[in-house]
């Protein structure tokens, strides 16, 4: 990652017993929830919490995950987020899930700026664009 990326502490995730599958691993679909927790953590750090989510929001268009190592109940995962692409109406966020500094999973989400009142995609609001630019990978 570039040195120009804002230094935000990774989101800390608590693995719950209900996150596990029959093999004792975090279930494959739970990773998307972990990435969402990381995304919301970064949004709060970059954009604050005093903005209208109904008007200036983003909806998921695509989610991907690459499983590298299984996360277990005793693990303490952390999620780091950076912006890979910043377009006019959409942006791509990438996630690294690490445990003790080792990458266990990677993910990617394409999000589309959205006005929840009109129900239409919109251009990324300037305050959101400015925040995302702080974690844009060059």
Secondary structure as UniProt FT lines:
FT   TURN            3..4
FT   STRAND          11..12
FT   HELIX           17..19
FT   TURN            22..23
FT   STRAND          25..26
FT   TURN            28..29
FT   HELIX           30..47
FT   TURN            53..55
FT   STRAND          57..67
FT   TURN            73..74
FT   STRAND          78..86
FT   STRAND          90..99
FT   TURN            100..101
FT   STRAND          102..115
FT   TURN            116..119
FT   STRAND          120..121
FT   HELIX           126..133
FT   TURN            134..135
//
